[in-house]
């Protein structure tokens, strides 16, 4: 990954098929943004541990299955 976001976006668009629509481009930009946000969250330790998520899911399932 290059350090210049603009160059990364241009490269991303260049890799799309010639018949890519604006919706295709917007979708790929959206996914790129979500990935970058996730990486930033991980770097800043702004994440929830898997164990904590699973504990919450199990509790909710137990309540739903009563």
N, C-alpha and C positions, 0 to 999 in steps of 0.2 A: 504494500500500500504506500503510495507516495504521500508526501507531507502536504501537498496542495490539493485541497478538496475539489476545487474547480477542475483540475486536470483529471482527478479520479472520476468525476461525473462525466466529463467529456469522453474518457475511455470507456466508461460503462455504456454510454449511448452508442458509441462507435461499434461496440461488440454486439449490439442488438441486430436482428435481421433487418434487411432493407425495407421490408413491408411492416415494420413495427408502427403501431398507432401511437397517438398521443397518450391514450390510456395505458398502453404497454410501458411507455417511458415513465409516466407518472407512477405506475405500480413499482417499477424497479427503483425509482428514486425514493419512494415510500419505504421499501424494504431496506435500502441502503441506509436511510435515516434511522430506522429502528435498530439496525445492527450497530451503527455508530453510537446510538444512545445506550444500547446494552453494554458495549465495550467501555464506554465512559462510566457507567454505573458500576461495573466490575472493578475498574481501576480505582474508583473512589470508595470502594467497599460499601456501596449503596445497594446491597442485595439481601434477600432473605434466604437463609440456609435451607437446603432441601429438606432436612429433617423437620424443620419448623412447619414448612408447607405441608408435608405429609401428615404431621400430627393434626393440623387444622382440618385437612381433608377427611381423615379418619373420624374425627369428632363430628363433622357435619354428616357424614354417611351414617354414623350410628344414630344420629337424631332423625334422619330421613327414613331409616329402616325400622324405626320403632313402631 
